[in-house]
């Protein structure tokens, strides 16, 4: 393994309250020293003047599609997409085929990630078998086998008794239950947000209440069981208000939101059609404003991508037939910096925290920090780099993004995982 010295960068580690111009020394797979003008014997020197040196980014909500949907994405291509976007660790959702509902599938993902993964991969087990919402999996065994959370993401567990029981176990074993909040009786057959745009386009829409009803139900279940509920991809003003209320009551809740939900609205369906079809759907400017406020207040704890690859032929079916979801691993950092940090809506330290140590702590994994002795997962970001989004150049197999052609500022330029350079767009000297 190499000894690497990253010199003169803005070392930013929110977990340890570090924000200074200094050097960072990596010895093999671990961070060895942080300091000014370090004098050490190394194999490689990286000049990081004017760059941000952050912990490797952690995305706790990603769909890698393998096993079963390898035509959309694989563990190999999905993790290459991750490191291209500065992400060194992903947690992958269970809606594969077969679903991550058995120890065999957990082990399969571990082995595939070990063999082909460019980033660290942590599996999320399903709450019910094949996401059927009825037949529960062996929750305890999945967690003991290495699943970092349980979720039926993509669907809501409509049976409140199942959610009650999984939250009881969450309280005992200390893992998060990641909650896709969608009252299916209100969303069946819908393809976008219910509102002025859906009415103009003549498309069936789902109301904000569909998300908020389940958020409210599961916050109450978490309060009464002591379990840890993590609200996935919050998209509505009412959802933010409910989570704020829950945190005031000290309910054990964390929450996430995605760049598309704090950047664009349902008007993008007019411009991009099915490339802007997402669940939960793009909402209104009022909701976008509330999401941003929730991030700034700390009501929303983490920023995730909900990276959801689909093949071009699937998205070309049009709004009514195309699957929902967009990719996001390779655009998350510049969207956060351009839309939140550069506009003064979120401090840089807070943004990095929401993409490093906070999701790591929610999942209970040892990532997201530059502590001496920690695993050397490091992301270098050029905050001044201007670049146009071009999905044709993505590492992901899929191209389903509404951000094609956007000019964004602040891009990852190097990703180091376990002390090994996995992506680099800058020179280094041996």
C-alpha positions as CSV (number, residue, x, y, z in Angstrom):
1,X,0.0,0.0,0.0
2,X,1.1,3.6,-0.7
3,X,2.0,6.3,1.7
4,X,0.3,9.4,0.4
5,X,0.7,13.0,1.5
6,X,-2.1,15.4,0.6
7,X,-0.7,18.9,1.0
8,X,-2.1,22.4,1.6
9,X,-5.8,21.5,1.3
10,X,-8.7,22.7,3.3
11,X,-9.1,19.7,5.5
12,X,-12.7,19.6,6.6
13,X,-13.8,17.0,9.1
14,X,-17.1,18.0,10.8
15,X,-17.0,15.0,13.1
16,X,-13.8,16.3,14.7
17,X,-14.5,20.0,14.2
18,X,-11.5,20.3,11.9
19,X,-11.5,23.1,9.2
20,X,-8.0,24.3,8.4
21,X,-5.4,24.6,5.7
22,X,-3.0,21.7,6.4
23,X,-1.7,18.4,5.3
24,X,-3.1,14.9,5.6
25,X,-0.9,11.8,5.6
26,X,-2.2,8.4,4.6
27,X,-0.1,5.4,5.5
28,X,-1.5,2.3,3.8
29,X,-5.2,1.9,4.5
30,X,-5.3,4.4,7.4
31,X,-5.1,8.1,8.1
32,X,-1.8,8.6,10.0
33,X,-1.4,12.3,10.7
34,X,-3.0,15.7,10.1
35,X,-0.9,18.8,10.5
36,X,0.8,21.9,9.0
37,X,3.9,21.3,6.8
38,X,4.2,17.6,7.6
39,X,7.6,16.2,7.0
40,X,7.2,12.5,6.2
41,X,8.6,9.9,3.8
42,X,5.9,9.1,1.2
43,X,5.3,7.4,-2.2
44,X,3.0,10.0,-3.6
45,X,2.4,13.7,-3.0
46,X,-1.0,15.3,-4.0
47,X,-1.0,19.1,-4.1
48,X,-4.5,20.1,-2.8
49,X,-4.2,23.9,-2.7
50,X,-7.6,25.5,-3.1
51,X,-9.3,22.1,-2.8
52,X,-11.5,20.7,0.0
53,X,-10.2,17.6,1.6
54,X,-13.2,15.8,3.2
55,X,-14.0,12.4,4.6
56,X,-15.1,10.0,1.9
57,X,-18.8,10.7,1.2
58,X,-21.4,8.2,2.5
59,X,-24.7,7.7,0.6
60,X,-27.1,5.7,2.7
61,X,-29.8,5.3,0.0
62,X,-28.7,3.8,-3.3
63,X,-30.2,1.2,-5.6
64,X,-27.5,-1.0,-7.2
65,X,-30.0,-3.3,-8.9
66,X,-27.9,-6.4,-8.6
67,X,-29.0,-9.2,-8.3
68,X,-31.7,-9.4,-10.9
69,X,-31.7,-6.1,-12.8
70,X,-28.1,-6.0,-14.1
71,X,-29.3,-4.4,-17.3
72,X,-30.0,-1.3,-15.3
73,X,-26.9,-1.3,-13.0
74,X,-24.5,-3.7,-11.3
75,X,-22.5,-3.5,-8.1
76,X,-19.4,-2.8,-10.4
77,X,-20.9,0.0,-12.4
78,X,-22.9,1.5,-9.5
79,X,-19.8,1.7,-7.3
80,X,-17.7,3.2,-10.1
81,X,-20.5,5.8,-10.4
82,X,-20.2,6.3,-6.7
83,X,-16.4,7.0,-6.6
84,X,-16.8,9.2,-9.7
85,X,-19.1,11.3,-7.6
86,X,-16.8,11.4,-4.6
87,X,-18.8,8.7,-2.7
88,X,-16.7,6.0,-1.0
89,X,-19.5,4.2,0.9
90,X,-23.0,3.2,-0.2
91,X,-25.9,1.4,1.5
92,X,-27.9,-0.5,-1.1
93,X,-31.6,-1.0,-0.9
94,X,-33.3,-4.3,-0.9
95,X,-35.6,-4.1,-4.0
96,X,-33.4,-6.4,-6.1
97,X,-34.5,-9.8,-7.5
98,X,-34.3,-11.8,-5.4
99,X,-34.8,-9.1,-2.7
100,X,-32.3,-8.8,0.1
101,X,-34.5,-11.0,2.3
102,X,-32.2,-13.9,3.1
103,X,-28.7,-14.5,4.3
104,X,-27.7,-15.9,0.9
105,X,-28.4,-12.6,-0.8
106,X,-26.6,-10.6,1.9
107,X,-23.6,-12.8,1.4
108,X,-23.9,-12.6,-2.4
109,X,-23.7,-8.8,-2.2
110,X,-20.8,-8.9,0.2
111,X,-18.8,-11.2,-2.2
112,X,-19.7,-9.2,-5.3
113,X,-18.7,-5.9,-3.6
114,X,-15.4,-7.5,-2.4
115,X,-14.6,-8.7,-6.0
116,X,-16.0,-5.9,-8.1
117,X,-16.8,-2.9,-5.9
118,X,-14.9,0.4,-6.2
119,X,-16.7,1.7,-3.1
120,X,-17.7,0.1,0.3
121,X,-21.1,-1.5,0.0
122,X,-23.4,-2.1,3.0
123,X,-26.6,-4.1,2.3
124,X,-30.0,-3.1,3.7
125,X,-32.3,-6.0,4.4
126,X,-36.0,-6.1,3.5
127,X,-38.7,-6.0,6.2
128,X,-41.0,-8.4,4.2
129,X,-40.2,-11.2,1.8
130,X,-40.1,-10.1,-1.8
131,X,-41.4,-6.7,-0.4
132,X,-44.9,-8.2,-0.3
133,X,-45.8,-6.2,2.8
134,X,-47.1,-9.4,4.6
135,X,-44.6,-12.2,5.1
136,X,-41.8,-11.0,7.4
137,X,-38.2,-11.8,6.9
138,X,-35.9,-13.1,9.7
139,X,-35.0,-9.6,10.9
140,X,-32.6,-10.6,13.6
141,X,-30.6,-12.9,11.3
142,X,-30.3,-10.2,8.6
143,X,-28.9,-7.7,11.0
144,X,-26.5,-10.2,12.5
145,X,-25.4,-11.2,9.0
146,X,-24.4,-7.6,8.2
147,X,-27.4,-5.7,7.0
148,X,-27.1,-2.2,8.4
149,X,-30.8,-1.4,8.3
150,X,-34.1,-2.8,7.3
151,X,-36.4,-1.3,4.7
152,X,-39.0,-2.2,2.0
153,X,-38.0,1.0,0.1
154,X,-39.9,1.3,-3.1
155,X,-43.0,0.2,-1.2
156,X,-44.6,1.1,2.1
157,X,-45.3,-1.6,4.7
158,X,-49.0,-0.8,5.0
159,X,-49.5,-3.3,7.9
160,X,-48.9,-1.2,11.1
161,X,-48.5,-4.3,13.2
162,X,-45.5,-5.3,11.2
163,X,-44.0,-1.8,11.5
164,X,-44.6,-1.9,15.3
165,X,-42.8,-5.2,15.6
166,X,-39.8,-4.3,13.5
167,X,-39.4,-1.1,15.5
168,X,-39.5,-3.1,18.7
169,X,-36.6,-5.1,17.4
170,X,-34.9,-1.9,16.3
171,X,-35.0,-0.6,19.9
172,X,-33.5,-3.9,21.1
173,X,-30.7,-4.2,18.4
174,X,-30.1,-0.6,17.7
175,X,-30.6,-0.4,13.9
176,X,-32.6,2.0,11.8
177,X,-35.8,1.2,10.0
178,X,-35.8,3.1,6.8
179,X,-39.3,4.2,5.9
180,X,-40.6,4.7,2.4
181,X,-43.7,6.7,3.2
182,X,-46.5,6.4,0.7
183,X,-50.2,5.6,1.4
184,X,-50.7,3.3,-1.5
185,X,-54.4,3.8,-1.6
186,X,-53.8,7.4,-2.5
187,X,-51.0,6.7,-5.0
188,X,-52.2,3.8,-7.0
189,X,-52.0,4.7,-10.7
190,X,-50.5,8.2,-10.1
191,X,-47.4,9.3,-11.9
192,X,-46.5,12.7,-10.5
193,X,-47.4,15.3,-7.9
194,X,-51.1,16.3,-7.6
195,X,-51.4,20.0,-8.5
196,X,-51.6,22.6,-11.2
197,X,-49.1,21.0,-13.4
198,X,-50.6,17.5,-13.3
199,X,-54.0,19.0,-14.1
200,X,-52.6,20.9,-17.0
201,X,-50.9,17.8,-18.4
202,X,-53.9,15.6,-17.7
203,X,-51.9,13.2,-15.6
204,X,-53.0,11.4,-12.4
205,X,-51.2,13.0,-9.4
206,X,-50.7,12.0,-5.8
207,X,-51.3,14.4,-2.9
208,X,-48.7,15.4,-0.3
209,X,-51.0,13.7,2.2
210,X,-50.0,10.3,0.8
211,X,-46.5,10.8,2.2
212,X,-47.5,12.6,5.3
213,X,-50.1,10.1,6.5
214,X,-47.4,7.3,6.7
215,X,-44.8,9.7,8.2
216,X,-47.3,10.5,11.0
217,X,-48.3,6.9,11.6
218,X,-44.7,5.7,11.9
219,X,-43.5,8.5,14.0
220,X,-46.2,7.5,16.5
221,X,-45.1,3.9,16.3
222,X,-41.5,4.9,16.9
223,X,-42.5,7.0,19.9
224,X,-44.3,4.1,21.5
225,X,-41.8,1.4,20.7
226,X,-38.5,3.3,21.2
227,X,-37.4,2.1,17.8
228,X,-35.3,4.2,15.4
229,X,-37.4,5.3,12.4
230,X,-35.5,6.9,9.5
231,X,-37.8,8.8,7.1
232,X,-36.6,8.3,3.5
233,X,-36.5,10.9,0.7
234,X,-38.7,13.6,2.5
235,X,-40.4,15.7,-0.2
236,X,-43.2,17.7,1.4
237,X,-43.5,20.8,3.6
238,X,-45.9,18.8,5.9
239,X,-43.4,16.0,6.2
240,X,-40.7,18.4,7.5
241,X,-43.2,19.8,9.9
242,X,-44.1,16.4,11.3
243,X,-40.4,15.4,11.7
244,X,-39.8,18.7,13.5
245,X,-42.7,17.9,15.8
246,X,-41.3,14.5,16.5
247,X,-37.8,15.7,17.3
248,X,-39.3,18.2,19.7
249,X,-40.9,15.2,21.5
250,X,-37.5,13.4,21.4
251,X,-38.9,10.6,19.2
252,X,-36.0,8.6,17.8
253,X,-36.2,9.8,14.3
254,X,-33.7,10.8,11.6
255,X,-34.5,11.9,8.0
256,X,-33.0,12.3,4.6
257,X,-33.7,14.3,1.5
258,X,-32.3,14.2,-2.1
259,X,-30.9,16.9,-4.3
260,X,-33.8,16.7,-6.7
261,X,-36.2,17.4,-3.9
262,X,-34.4,20.6,-2.9
263,X,-33.6,21.8,-6.4
264,X,-36.4,21.2,-8.9
265,X,-40.2,21.1,-8.9
266,X,-43.0,19.3,-10.8
267,X,-42.6,21.8,-13.7
268,X,-39.7,19.6,-14.8
269,X,-42.2,17.0,-15.9
270,X,-43.2,19.5,-18.7
271,X,-39.5,19.7,-19.8
272,X,-38.2,16.2,-19.2
273,X,-41.2,13.9,-19.1
274,X,-40.4,10.5,-17.6
275,X,-36.8,11.6,-16.8
276,X,-38.5,13.6,-14.1
277,X,-40.7,10.8,-12.9
278,X,-39.7,10.0,-9.3
279,X,-41.3,8.5,-6.1
280,X,-42.0,10.5,-4.1
281,X,-42.6,12.9,-6.9
282,X,-41.1,16.3,-7.5
283,X,-43.3,18.7,-5.6
284,X,-43.9,22.5,-5.6
285,X,-41.6,25.4,-4.9
286,X,-43.2,25.7,-1.4
287,X,-42.1,22.2,-0.7
288,X,-38.6,22.8,-2.0
289,X,-38.3,25.8,0.3
290,X,-39.4,23.7,3.3
291,X,-36.9,20.9,2.5
292,X,-34.1,23.5,2.4
293,X,-35.2,25.0,5.7
294,X,-35.4,21.5,7.2
295,X,-31.8,20.8,6.1
296,X,-30.6,24.2,7.5
297,X,-32.4,23.6,10.9
298,X,-31.1,20.0,11.2
299,X,-34.6,18.6,11.0
300,X,-33.4,16.7,7.9
301,X,-30.2,14.9,9.0
302,X,-28.7,13.6,5.8
303,X,-28.4,14.2,2.1
304,X,-28.7,11.1,-0.1
305,X,-29.2,10.5,-3.8
306,X,-31.8,7.7,-4.0
307,X,-29.7,6.7,-7.1
308,X,-32.3,4.7,-9.1
309,X,-31.0,3.5,-12.5
310,X,-33.4,2.5,-15.3
311,X,-32.6,1.5,-18.8
312,X,-33.3,4.1,-21.6
313,X,-36.0,1.8,-23.2
314,X,-37.9,1.9,-19.9
315,X,-37.8,5.6,-19.5
316,X,-38.9,6.0,-23.1
317,X,-42.2,4.4,-22.4
318,X,-43.6,7.8,-21.3
319,X,-45.0,9.1,-18.0
320,X,-47.7,6.5,-17.5
321,X,-45.6,3.4,-18.2
322,X,-42.1,4.3,-17.3
323,X,-40.7,3.3,-13.9
324,X,-40.0,6.0,-11.3
325,X,-36.5,7.1,-10.3
326,X,-33.5,9.1,-11.4
327,X,-29.7,8.5,-11.0
328,X,-27.8,10.9,-8.7
329,X,-24.4,9.6,-7.5
330,X,-22.4,11.6,-10.1
331,X,-24.3,14.9,-9.6
332,X,-24.9,15.1,-5.9
333,X,-21.8,17.1,-4.8
334,X,-22.1,19.8,-7.4
335,X,-25.8,20.2,-6.8
336,X,-25.3,20.5,-3.1
337,X,-22.5,23.1,-3.5
338,X,-24.2,25.1,-6.3
339,X,-27.8,25.0,-5.0
340,X,-27.2,25.1,-1.2
341,X,-23.7,26.2,-0.2
342,X,-23.0,28.8,-2.8
343,X,-26.4,30.4,-2.3
344,X,-25.9,30.6,1.5
345,X,-28.7,28.3,2.3
346,X,-26.5,25.7,4.0
347,X,-23.0,26.0,5.5
348,X,-20.3,23.9,3.8
349,X,-19.5,22.2,7.1
350,X,-23.1,21.2,7.6
351,X,-23.4,19.9,4.0
352,X,-20.3,17.8,4.4
353,X,-21.5,16.5,7.8
354,X,-24.8,15.4,6.2
355,X,-22.9,13.4,3.6
356,X,-20.2,11.9,5.9
357,X,-20.3,11.2,9.6
358,X,-24.1,11.7,10.2
359,X,-25.2,8.9,7.8
360,X,-22.3,6.8,9.1
361,X,-23.6,7.2,12.7
362,X,-27.2,6.4,11.7
363,X,-26.0,3.2,10.1
364,X,-23.5,2.3,12.8
365,X,-20.5,2.0,10.4
366,X,-17.0,3.2,10.9
367,X,-16.8,5.7,8.1
368,X,-17.2,9.4,7.5
369,X,-14.3,10.9,9.5
370,X,-10.7,11.8,9.0
371,X,-9.7,10.8,12.6
372,X,-6.2,9.6,13.0
373,X,-6.3,5.8,12.7
374,X,-9.5,5.8,10.7
375,X,-9.9,4.0,7.4
376,X,-8.4,6.3,4.7
377,X,-11.6,7.1,2.7
378,X,-11.0,10.7,1.4
379,X,-12.7,12.9,-1.1
380,X,-11.1,15.9,-2.7
381,X,-13.4,18.5,-4.1
382,X,-12.6,21.6,-6.3
383,X,-15.2,24.1,-5.1
384,X,-14.5,26.4,-8.1
385,X,-14.6,23.9,-10.9
386,X,-17.4,24.6,-13.4
387,X,-18.7,21.7,-15.5
388,X,-21.7,20.9,-17.5
389,X,-23.6,17.7,-16.6
390,X,-23.2,15.2,-19.4
391,X,-24.8,11.9,-18.6
392,X,-23.2,10.3,-21.7
393,X,-19.9,10.4,-19.7
394,X,-21.3,8.8,-16.5
395,X,-19.9,5.6,-15.1
396,X,-23.4,4.4,-14.3
397,X,-25.1,2.2,-16.9
398,X,-28.1,4.4,-16.9
399,X,-28.7,8.0,-18.1
400,X,-32.0,8.9,-16.5
401,X,-31.3,12.4,-15.1
402,X,-33.2,15.7,-15.5
403,X,-29.9,17.5,-14.8
404,X,-28.3,16.9,-18.2
405,X,-26.9,20.2,-19.6
406,X,-26.9,22.0,-16.2
407,X,-23.8,24.0,-15.5
408,X,-22.7,23.3,-11.9
409,X,-19.8,24.5,-9.7
410,X,-18.0,22.3,-7.2
411,X,-17.0,18.8,-8.4
412,X,-15.1,15.9,-6.9
413,X,-11.6,15.6,-8.4
414,X,-10.2,12.7,-6.4
415,X,-11.7,9.8,-4.5
416,X,-9.5,7.6,-2.2
417,X,-10.9,4.4,-0.7
418,X,-9.0,2.3,1.8
419,X,-5.9,4.3,1.0
420,X,-6.2,3.6,-2.8
421,X,-6.9,6.2,-5.4
422,X,-10.1,5.1,-7.1
423,X,-10.8,8.3,-9.2
424,X,-8.5,11.2,-10.1
425,X,-8.8,14.2,-12.2
426,X,-5.8,16.0,-10.8
427,X,-2.1,15.2,-11.0
428,X,0.0,13.7,-8.2
429,X,3.7,13.3,-7.9
430,X,5.6,10.1,-7.0
